[in-house]
Amino acid sequence: MKILVINAGSSSLKYQLIDMDTHDVLAKGLCERIGIEGSNLQHTNVAKDEKTKIEKPMKDHGDAIQMVIDALVDSEIGVIASMDEIGAVGHRVVHGAEEFADSCMITEAVMKALEKCTPLAPLHNPPNIIGIEACKKIMPNVPMVGVFDTAFHQTMPPKAFMYALPYEYYENDGIRKYGFHGTSHKYVSQKAAEFLGKDASELKIVTCHLGNGSSISAVDGGKCVDTSMGFTPLDGVPMGTRTGSMDPAVVTYLIDQKGMSAKEVDSLMNKQSGVQGVSGVSSDFRDLSAASKDGNERATLALDMFTYQVKKLIGAYAAAMGGIDAVVFTAGVGENDAATRAKIVDGLDFMGIKIDPAKNAVRGTVDISADGAAVKTLVIPTNEELMIAIDTKRLVEGN
């Protein structure tokens, strides 16, 4: 079976076509500037390692999906003979609220539920829905599956996901911790169990998805019991441009004392803060590392704040689970930044977490634990698209 994975944004659409017999990516690409002048498709035939850029107007996501299909079946740059080879489409959906604790086949009832979730993710869910509708129109007979960023975290108990607001705000408005990056946390926690040769039900794992957006999760027995992102992806550790957790009274202070509007504060916290705001250098951790080495004290402070908060959560989640068997690093920073990994685990020897500097310098799926360390420290590249495809295949085949 070949599965098309779609990740639709407000003016973009990412895709991968995956052969589920081998898990090989046959083709991948990006539609940019949908509905904007200068729209284009960047398509890669992975087997041939050939990249093609097609500049063509795309007035909406329907045009974008049609361009993707045309590229996939093209005699020169394509990878399949016809659309009939696409067995199913898996759609990334950011927010499933409490409606979805697992991926699901997309039906009219599901579409109505997704609309209901829109107030919780007004920037993300509408383009996700538009992408689904566009695919349904062009491929009406192809099964569609929704895979939710929030679903993996729906196993959290109330003591972990509730906020200490009057209870009616949860009952009436759904204000609670939801968590995000769930597809990534699910994938790497399962891969960690496979790597260690154990059943996921036997393990207590802390998964660290570290990148421009970062979140940490406690995975006990294969199920998420806590995670750092909350009602929105703003909560948790400091990120590229997001504050992470802070005293909520800062918001009212900025509104009352600085005369800022709620919209201005929201923009400040999401787009102007994090390591970029502290450092004044960049939201890119590579730029921060370079600046820190050159003696930039604010860049060093930003990195210290980030690693400190990740370290704290590893300890907190080990306490919450009553133990820890493995720490997993993944995503852009987690997979590629050996210095940041080393700084995060430094001082955690008392918990049995210790890494080998030589092993830590290796890229790929690797055990970087020091010999004799009681807790395994692993680096596992995430693959959210493959996880979406795996869930899609499972549901389509009824497994």
Sequence and secondary structure as in RCSB ss.txt:
>XXXX:A:sequence
MKILVINAGSSSLKYQLIDMDTHDVLAKGLCERIGIEGSNLQHTNVAKDEKTKIEKPMKDHGDAIQMVIDALVDS
EIGVIASMDEIGAVGHRVVHGAEEFADSCMITEAVMKALEKCTPLAPLHNPPNIIGIEACKKIMPNVPMVGVFDT
AFHQTMPPKAFMYALPYEYYENDGIRKYGFHGTSHKYVSQKAAEFLGKDASELKIVTCHLGNGSSISAVDGGKCV
DTSMGFTPLDGVPMGTRTGSMDPAVVTYLIDQKGMSAKEVDSLMNKQSGVQGVSGVSSDFRDLSAASKDGNERAT
LALDMFTYQVKKLIGAYAAAMGGIDAVVFTAGVGENDAATRAKIVDGLDFMGIKIDPAKNAVRGTVDISADGAAV
KTLVIPTNEELMIAIDTKRLVEGN
>XXXX:A:secstr
 EEEEEEE SS EEEEEEETTTTEEEEEEEEESTTSTT EEEEEETTTTEEEEEE    SHHHHHHHHHHHHH T
TT S SSGGGEEEEEEEES  TTT SS EE  HHHHHHHHHHGGGSTTTHHHHHHHHHHHHHH TTS EEEEETT
GGGGG  HHHH  SS THHHHHH  S   S HHHHHHHHHHHHHHHTS GGG EEEEEE SSS EEEEEETTEEE
EES  SSTTSSS  SS   S  THHHHHHHHHH   HHHHHHHHHHS HHHHHHSS S HHHHHHHHHTT HHHH
HHHHHHHHHHHHHHHHHHHHHT  SEEEEEHHHHHH HHHHHHHHTT GGGTB B HHHHT  SSEE B TT SB
EEEE    HHHHHHHHHHHHHTT 
